[in-house]
Amino acid sequence: MVAQKIPVTVITGFLGAGKTSLIRHLISHAQGKKMALLINEFGDLGVDGELLKGCSDEACTEDDIVELTNGCICCTVADDFLPTLGQILDREEKPDHIVIETSGLALPKPLVKAFQWPEVRSRTTVDSVVAVIDGPAVHTGMFAEDPDAVQMQREADETLDHESPLAEVFEDQLACADIVVLSKADLMSDEITADVEKTVRTETRAGVQILPAENGALDPKLLLGLGASVEDDLDQRPSHHDAGGEEHDHDDFESFVVEIKPIDDTVLLAERVQNALAIDGVLRVKGFGPVEGKDARLAIQGVGSRLDHYYDRPWHPDESRQGRLVVIGLTGFDKQAVTNILAS
């Protein structure tokens, strides 16, 4: 029976679009609904998972947050995602709802196809696909805040000779979406918001809702419980990768971890992160840092020219107060230069 299936919400979107903020808000406003999270972190450090654990409560404890760190979720469906999903479904206390946060590079359609597998279809249903987009970045014609980094990623394509692979990912995410969350609405005028919504409408199906949001603050009732049964509706959700059965890969991206010492000046650390982001090919820096004299952990997230840092939770008594930042960029970017800046 469909009523017995556990609903699953897939949240997708480009790097830094605001997916983690949205999920944090969903957790903190779950109103008694027990949720499980599958976080597909790109890189060697599960930063998004740790950020979400910092706000966990009875609705979503640390045990309910599972990180998938073996690569893009749509590329590791059989080896990583399905076994992990099975472990959640086999728990004695099952969740009321499962939320999956994909990496910024993931295509939603291959992931949703996994829910057509008999052993998954009988126990779950994809309630909806939510695409989170960076409103100001879309307005400028890009998908991240750093236009130069996006321009460097452009590659020739036989069907879209003036488009980049990231444009295809963006379009695929919108084409598969039931809801589009227009993030950073507070940074846009009414005129710009209307222009971005017009752009989104050209890539979405009729009836797809566009919801402006500030810091992910949306009522969960708007996002959960749609009952879209997306796994049964994939033919109506086109993808650039439908024709010819072509496979995608992410060899153009790589990441590494930089360990940082305890700091006593958060402004200086912010400047270092911004300087690292300015290096050619660097797309994102995120992680944690210990601040001397503070019992709370400093969370750091930077994309393009945008940098956020805040104390997300107290350090655990048995936790090593080691600062670590994961850096994501184009293959071949100058890791040593980044390390020299961040670890100095």
N, C-alpha and C positions, 0 to 999 in steps of 0.2 A: 504494500500500500504506500502511495506517495506520502500520506500523512505520517507514516512511521519513519520516513527518511530524514536524516539530519541535513538541514540546509547549509550550504556553503556559499560564502561571498568571496569572490576573487577581486582584490584591489590591485590595480595595475597603474603604471604611470612612470614618467621619466625621472631620472635622478634629481632629487631635491624638490620634486613637485609638491610634496606635503603628505605623502601616504602615511608616514609614521605618526604625524600629528593627528591625522584623521582617526587612526586606529586607537591612539591614546584616548581620544575623546569618546570613541565607542565603548571602550573598556570602562571608563569612569562614569558612563551613563547607561550601563547595561540593565539597570532596574531588575536585578535578580536573575537575569538570564546568564547561564554559565557558558562561557565562550572558550574555545581553543584557538590558538593562533599558530599558523605555519609561516615562518618568516624566511624568505629566500634572500639571504644576504650575499652580496657580491664581494668577494675578497676574503682575506685571512682572519678577519676579526668580526665577530657577530655584533656589530654596534647597534643595529636597529633592534635586535632582540633584547639587548641589554637596556636600551632606552625604554622599551615597553615593560620590561620586568620592573623598572623603577617605579611604575605606577600601578602595579598589579594589586589586586584585592581579591575578595571572595569570588567575584565574578570571573576572574581570570588569574589564577595563581601562577607562580613561576613554573610549576609542573605542566601548566596548560600552554606554555609558550615553547614551541619547538623551532629550532633554527635549521635550515637546509643550506649548508655552506659548501656543497660540492659542485657548485656551478649553477648556471642559469636553469631555473626550474623547468622551463619548457624543453630543455635539452637533456634533462636527467629524470624524465618522468618514470621510466621503468625501474631504474637503478636506485633512485633516491626518494622521489616523491611518493610513489604508490606504497612502498613498504612503510614509510613514516605515517602516511594517512591510515594505513591498516592498523598500526599500533595504537593510534588514537581511537579508532573505531572499536578496537578490542578491549578497551578499558572497561572496568566494571561500572564506573560512574562516567557515563557518556556526556559529552557537551550538548547543550541545546543548539549551539550554532558554531560553525567553524569559519574562521576568516583566514584567507591566504593573501599575504602580501608578496607579490612577485618582485623580482629585481627590476631595475629601470630598463633593462635591455630585453626583458622577456616578452614573447608574443603570447597573448592570452588564448588563442584558439587551440594550439597544440595541447595546452594544459587542460582546457575544458574537454577536449576529446578523450582524455584519460577517464573521465567520468562516464563514458559510454561502455567501459569494460564491465562485464557482468558482475564481478565481485564488488565493484564500486557502485554501479548503478542501483543495485538492490538495497544499498544502505545509505546513500547520499543523493542529493540533487543540488545542482548549482543554482542557488536562489537568484543570483544576479552577478554581473560583471560591472565593477565600478572603475571608471578611468579618472584618475586625478591629473589635472593639467595645471601647469604654471601659467596663470593668466597673463601677467606682464610679458613673459617670455614669448608666448604665442603671439601677442600683439606686435612684437618686434619682428615676427617672421621666423623665430627660432624656437627651440624646445627647452633650452637651458639659458641661464642668464649670461653666459659667456659666448657671444656670437663667434669669436675667433676660434674657440674650441670646437664649436659645431661645424664651422666651415672646414676645419681640418679633417673632420670625419667624413666629409662627402666622398662618395665613391661613384664611379660610373655604373649605371644600371641599364640593361637592354630595353626595359619598358618605361623607365622614368629617367631619361638621360640627364635631366637637370636637377634630380632629387638625390638626397643622401639616404643611406640606410636608416638613419635615425628618423627621417621623414616617414619611411615605410613603417617603422615600429609605431610611431605616433598615430599614423592612419589606421594601422591594424588594431591598435588599442581602442580607438574611437569606434571603429566599425563593429567591434565585438561588444561594445558597452551597452548596458541598460540605463546607466546613470553616468553623467559626466560631472565631476566636482571641479568647479572653477575656483582654484585656490588663489590665495593672496588677493582676495577681492578688495581688501582695505587699501591696496596700493594702486587701484584703478579708478578712474572717473566713470560716470555712467556711460559716457560716450565710448570709452575704451572697452568697457564691459560688453556693450552692445556689439562692438566690432568683433570681439573675441567670440562671442556667442554665434555670430554670423559665420565665422570661420569654422567653428565646431559643427554647425548644422550641415555644412557641405560634406562632412565625413561620417555623420551618424544616421541611423535609421529613423524613420518617422516615429514619433512618440517617445524618443529618448529624452529624459529630463536633464536639464543643465541647472546645477545648484551652486550658486556662489557661496564661498566659505572663507572665513578668517580663522587661521590657525586650526583648521580641521573641525571647527565647532558647528556640527550639524546634528540635528535630532536623529538618533538611531532609527526611529520609526520611518524616516525617509529613505534609509539605505538597506534595512533588513526586513525580511518578510515579503519580498516582491513575488516570490513563487514563479520566477520566469522559466524554470526548467531549461536552462541554457543548453544543456547537453542534447536536448531534443530539437534545438532550433539553430544548429550551427550552419545549416545551408543558407540561412538568411543573414549570415554574418561574414561577408567576404574578407579575404586576406590576400595580400600580395603573394603569399606563398602557396596559394591554392593551385594555381596553374603549374603543371610540370612537376609537381611534387618536390620542388627544390628545398634543400636543407639550408638552414641558416647557422651561422657560427659567430662567435664573438672574439675572434682572434685579434681584432683591432684594439682590444682593451686588456689592461693588466693592472694588478694592484699589489701593494706591499704594505707592511706594517712598520711604523717608526715608534720606538719607545721614547718617551719624554720624561724628564726628571720633574720632581715636584717644583711648583712655581710659587712665587709670591706676588706676581703682577699679572693679572688676567688680561690687562690691556696689551701688555707686551706679547703674550701668547697669541692674542687675536691678531696682532700685527704680523707675527710670524706665519700664521696660517694664511692670512691674506697674501703675503709675499710668496708663499708656496703655490697658492692658487694662480698667481700671475705667471708662473713658469709655463712655457709652451707645452701643450699636451696634457696638463693637469686638469682634470674635470671636477674632482670632488675630494674633500678632506673631512673626515668625521671620526669621532672617538671620544676619549675621556682623559681628563687630567686631574691630578691631585693638587690642591692649593694649600700651601702651608698655613696653618692656623684655622683651617676650615674642616669640619667633620662631614661635609657634603661633597659629593663628586661633581666636578665640572664637566658637563656634556658640551661637545663642540661639533657643529655641522656647518660646512662651508661648500657652496656651489657657485662658481663664477665669482661675481662681486658680492654675493650675499653671504653673510656669516652670522650664525646664531650661536650664542654660548650662554648656558644657564646651569644652575645647580639642580640636578634631576632627582637625586635621592641621597640619603646618608650612606657613608661607607659601612659595609658590614664588619663586625668585630674581627672576623677571621679572614677578611679579604685583604689581599696585597694591594697597597695603594700605589700601584704602578700605572703611569700614564701611557696610553697607547693610541695612536692615530692610524687609521687606514687611509691610504691615498690611492685613488682610482684615476687612471689616465689612459691616453692612447699608447699603444705599444711603442716602446722606444723612448718614452719621455725620460728626462734626466733625473733618475732616482737619487743619485748622489747629491745633486744640487738641492733637492727637496729635503733629504736627510740633513744636510748641513744647516738648512734654515730651521727646521722643526726641532732638531735635537741639540741645538747650540745652547 
